[in-house]
Amino acid sequence: MAGVLVTGGTGRTGRTLVRELRNAGVPAREASRNPTAADPDAIRFDWSDPTTFGPALDGMDRVFLLPPVESVDPLPLVDPFLRRAQRAGVRRIVMLGSAIVLPNAPSALEVAAQVRAQPGGVVLRASGFMQNFLRPHPLAEGIHRLGEIRTAAGDGKLGWVDARDIAAGAAALLADPGVDARSDYLMTGPHGMSYPQAAQIITARTGRQVRVERVTEEEQAAAYRASGMPTEFAAALAAVERGIKEGREDQVSTAVLELTGRPPRAFAEFVSDHAYEWMQ
């Protein structure tokens, strides 16, 4: 039975994508390290265990690829999977990549290049996820515990995008493997937004007072390490905020509109949809 393998199927984007595909009548296989027990079509998938690749791909002709998270060197893990997918006759791979390139992480770019080189390969380069403002992300935890957003990004802006819009764009590409597509889409929200602006919107929409605590890049890296992130990844993630502060990440696109036929959600709408998250 042809269908779509959704790696990272229990994550925020993958979970929504599985639902979108199934609602459209497209068979979708949820794949993750801890698959949903109640889902008969769910299957275990672990990037560190290549023996899970074959069963996950069995019978699937399309793949939504979520590379290993919190890794600055995903290529050694992803490359064997891509080769296995090609041998299995996969006709389309849609990878969730990032518009923000982590410092000292060149293999992430190599993974994206390999996906683009595959038949039907597409990379969705997502800007910052609005879902980072929801727990358990460290950004959201700071809002809940302290009523503050800690940032080294100053007033720099990012084209924050809702994971639901990414899932909708991926569904449009995966529902029909024959649909025409570019090999690369920059996925953003409708406009750039700084952390101070985000704090103002959350406060105005929920009544929860949120302030901005400006910290150094080194302090931010230490906070990420304290949250449990690997040291190298924490340093790279903190360094991204320097690029935001310098204006290098302030970019928006029309990709969501092109793929789904509707504009991307604004952050104010996202906050209204999840107001209960900050009012608890």
C-alpha positions as CSV (number, residue, x, y, z in Angstrom):
1,M,0.0,0.0,0.0
2,A,1.5,3.3,-1.1
3,G,1.5,6.1,1.5
4,V,3.5,8.6,3.4
5,L,6.0,7.8,6.1
6,V,6.0,10.7,8.6
7,T,9.2,10.7,10.7
8,G,8.9,12.7,13.9
9,G,5.3,11.7,13.7
10,T,4.5,12.5,17.3
11,G,6.1,16.0,17.2
12,R,4.2,19.2,16.7
13,T,4.6,19.3,13.0
14,G,4.5,15.6,12.3
15,R,1.4,15.0,14.5
16,T,-0.5,17.7,12.6
17,L,0.7,16.4,9.2
18,V,-0.5,12.8,9.9
19,R,-3.9,14.2,10.8
20,E,-4.0,16.4,7.7
21,L,-3.1,13.5,5.4
22,R,-5.5,11.0,6.9
23,N,-8.3,13.6,6.8
24,A,-7.6,13.9,3.0
25,G,-7.8,10.1,2.6
26,V,-4.0,9.6,2.2
27,P,-2.5,6.7,4.1
28,A,0.1,8.0,6.6
29,R,2.4,6.0,8.9
30,E,3.4,7.8,12.1
31,A,7.1,7.0,12.9
32,S,8.9,8.0,16.1
33,R,11.0,6.6,18.9
34,N,7.9,6.3,21.0
35,P,5.0,5.6,18.6
36,T,1.4,6.1,19.7
37,A,0.2,2.8,21.2
38,A,-3.4,3.4,20.2
39,D,-2.4,4.0,16.5
40,P,-2.3,0.7,14.6
41,D,-0.4,2.3,11.8
42,A,2.3,3.8,14.0
43,I,5.8,2.3,14.0
44,R,9.0,2.7,15.9
45,F,11.7,4.8,14.2
46,D,15.0,5.8,15.7
47,W,17.8,7.6,13.8
48,S,20.4,5.9,15.9
49,D,19.0,2.4,15.1
50,P,19.2,1.7,11.3
51,T,17.3,-1.6,11.7
52,T,14.2,0.5,12.1
53,F,14.6,2.1,8.6
54,G,13.5,-0.8,6.5
55,P,10.2,-1.6,8.4
56,A,9.3,2.1,8.5
57,L,9.8,2.5,4.7
58,D,8.1,-0.8,3.8
59,G,5.3,0.0,1.3
60,M,5.7,3.8,1.5
61,D,6.4,5.8,-1.6
62,R,6.6,9.2,0.1
63,V,8.5,10.5,3.1
64,F,8.3,13.5,5.5
65,L,11.8,13.7,6.8
66,L,12.6,15.3,10.2
67,P,16.3,15.1,10.7
68,P,17.7,14.3,14.2
69,V,17.0,17.2,16.5
70,E,19.6,18.8,18.8
71,S,22.4,17.6,16.5
72,V,25.1,19.7,14.8
73,D,26.1,16.7,12.6
74,P,23.0,14.8,11.3
75,L,24.5,13.6,8.0
76,P,26.0,10.3,9.3
77,L,22.6,9.3,10.6
78,V,20.5,10.6,7.7
79,D,22.7,9.5,4.8
80,P,22.0,5.7,5.2
81,F,18.3,6.4,5.4
82,L,18.3,8.4,2.2
83,R,20.1,5.6,0.4
84,R,17.6,3.1,1.8
85,A,14.7,5.2,0.7
86,Q,16.1,5.5,-2.8
87,R,16.5,1.7,-3.1
88,A,12.9,1.4,-1.8
89,G,11.6,3.5,-4.7
90,V,10.4,6.5,-2.7
91,R,9.1,9.1,-5.2
92,R,9.0,12.2,-3.0
93,I,10.9,13.3,0.1
94,V,9.9,16.5,1.9
95,M,12.4,17.5,4.5
96,L,11.8,19.9,7.4
97,G,14.9,22.0,7.4
98,S,15.8,25.3,8.9
99,A,16.1,28.8,7.4
100,I,18.6,29.5,10.2
101,V,22.0,27.8,9.7
102,L,23.5,26.8,13.0
103,P,27.2,27.9,13.3
104,N,29.7,25.1,12.9
105,A,27.0,22.7,11.6
106,P,27.9,22.3,7.9
107,S,26.5,18.8,7.6
108,A,22.9,20.2,8.0
109,L,23.4,21.9,4.7
110,E,24.8,18.7,3.2
111,V,21.7,16.8,4.3
112,A,19.5,19.4,2.6
113,A,21.6,19.2,-0.5
114,Q,21.3,15.5,-0.6
115,V,17.5,15.7,-0.3
116,R,17.2,18.2,-3.1
117,A,19.3,15.8,-5.2
118,Q,16.8,13.0,-4.7
119,P,14.0,12.4,-7.2
120,G,11.1,14.5,-6.0
121,G,13.2,15.9,-3.1
122,V,11.9,19.1,-1.4
123,V,13.3,21.1,1.5
124,L,11.1,23.3,3.6
125,R,13.4,25.8,5.3
126,A,11.4,26.9,8.3
127,S,12.0,30.1,10.2
128,G,11.6,30.1,14.0
129,F,8.6,28.0,15.3
130,M,5.9,29.9,17.1
131,Q,5.5,26.6,19.0
132,N,8.8,27.5,20.8
133,F,6.6,29.8,23.0
134,L,4.8,26.7,24.2
135,R,6.1,24.3,26.8
136,P,8.3,22.3,27.1
137,H,10.6,24.5,25.1
138,P,13.0,26.5,27.4
139,L,11.7,29.8,26.0
140,A,8.2,28.9,27.2
141,E,9.4,27.6,30.5
142,G,10.9,31.0,31.3
143,I,7.6,32.6,30.5
144,H,5.7,30.2,32.9
145,R,8.2,30.3,35.8
146,L,9.4,33.9,35.7
147,G,7.1,35.8,33.4
148,E,10.0,36.6,31.2
149,I,11.6,36.0,27.8
150,R,15.4,35.7,28.1
151,T,17.1,36.7,24.9
152,A,20.4,37.7,23.4
153,A,18.7,38.8,20.2
154,G,18.0,42.4,21.2
155,D,15.3,43.9,19.0
156,G,16.2,41.7,16.0
157,K,13.3,40.2,14.1
158,L,12.5,36.6,12.9
159,G,9.8,35.5,10.5
160,W,8.2,33.2,13.1
161,V,6.0,30.5,11.5
162,D,3.2,28.3,12.9
163,A,4.0,24.6,12.7
164,R,0.4,24.0,11.6
165,D,1.2,26.0,8.4
166,I,4.3,24.0,7.8
167,A,2.3,20.8,8.2
168,A,-0.3,22.1,5.7
169,G,2.4,23.0,3.2
170,A,4.0,19.5,3.6
171,A,0.6,17.9,3.2
172,A,0.0,19.7,-0.1
173,L,3.3,18.3,-1.4
174,L,2.9,14.8,-0.1
175,A,-0.8,14.1,-0.8
176,D,0.0,13.8,-4.5
177,P,3.6,12.7,-5.3
178,G,3.1,14.0,-8.9
179,V,2.3,17.5,-8.0
180,D,4.8,20.1,-9.4
181,A,7.1,21.5,-6.8
182,R,10.3,23.5,-6.4
183,S,13.2,21.8,-4.5
184,D,13.2,24.6,-1.8
185,Y,10.7,26.7,0.0
186,L,11.3,29.3,2.7
187,M,8.6,28.9,5.3
188,T,7.8,31.9,7.4
189,G,4.9,33.8,9.0
190,P,3.5,37.0,7.4
191,H,6.0,39.4,9.0
192,G,9.1,39.6,11.1
193,M,8.7,39.9,14.9
194,S,11.1,40.6,17.7
195,Y,11.0,39.1,21.2
196,P,9.9,42.4,22.8
197,Q,7.0,42.5,20.3
198,A,6.1,38.8,21.1
199,A,6.1,39.7,24.8
200,Q,3.7,42.6,24.1
201,I,1.4,40.4,22.1
202,I,1.2,37.7,24.7
203,T,0.5,40.3,27.4
204,A,-2.2,42.0,25.4
205,R,-3.9,38.8,24.3
206,T,-3.8,36.9,27.5
207,G,-3.4,39.4,30.3
208,R,-0.3,37.5,31.4
209,Q,2.5,40.1,32.0
210,V,5.6,39.1,30.1
211,R,8.8,41.1,30.2
212,V,12.0,40.7,28.2
213,E,15.3,40.0,30.0
214,R,18.2,40.8,27.8
215,V,21.2,38.5,28.4
216,T,24.5,37.9,26.7
217,E,25.1,35.1,24.2
218,E,27.2,33.2,26.8
219,E,24.5,33.5,29.4
220,Q,22.0,32.2,26.9
221,A,24.2,29.2,26.1
222,A,24.5,28.4,29.8
223,A,20.7,28.5,30.2
224,Y,20.3,26.1,27.3
225,R,22.8,23.7,28.8
226,A,21.0,23.9,32.2
227,S,17.7,22.9,30.4
228,G,19.4,19.7,29.2
229,M,20.6,20.6,25.8
230,P,24.0,19.1,24.6
231,T,26.8,21.6,25.1
232,E,27.7,22.0,21.5
233,F,24.1,22.4,20.4
234,A,23.4,24.9,23.2
235,A,26.3,27.1,22.1
236,A,25.2,26.9,18.4
237,L,21.7,27.8,19.3
238,A,22.7,30.8,21.4
239,A,25.0,32.0,18.6
240,V,21.9,32.1,16.3
241,E,20.6,35.0,18.4
242,R,23.6,37.1,17.4
243,G,22.5,36.7,13.8
244,I,18.9,37.7,14.7
245,K,20.2,40.7,16.6
246,E,22.3,41.8,13.6
247,G,19.2,41.5,11.3
248,R,20.4,38.5,9.3
249,E,17.3,36.4,9.9
250,D,14.6,39.0,9.2
251,Q,13.1,37.5,6.1
252,V,9.6,36.5,5.1
253,S,8.1,34.6,2.1
254,T,4.9,33.7,0.4
255,A,5.5,30.0,0.5
256,V,2.7,29.1,2.8
257,L,0.2,30.9,0.5
258,E,1.7,29.3,-2.6
259,L,1.4,25.8,-1.1
260,T,-1.9,26.0,0.8
261,G,-3.8,28.8,-0.9
262,R,-4.2,30.8,2.3
263,P,-1.8,33.2,4.1
264,P,0.2,32.1,7.1
265,R,-1.1,32.6,10.6
266,A,0.1,35.8,12.4
267,F,1.5,35.5,15.9
268,A,-1.5,37.2,17.4
269,E,-3.8,34.5,16.0
270,F,-1.4,31.8,17.3
271,V,-1.5,33.4,20.8
272,S,-5.3,33.6,20.8
273,D,-5.5,29.9,19.8
274,H,-3.2,28.9,22.7
275,A,-4.1,31.5,25.3
276,Y,-4.7,28.9,27.9
277,E,-1.0,27.9,27.8
278,W,0.0,31.2,29.4
279,M,-3.0,31.7,31.6
280,Q,-2.5,28.6,33.8
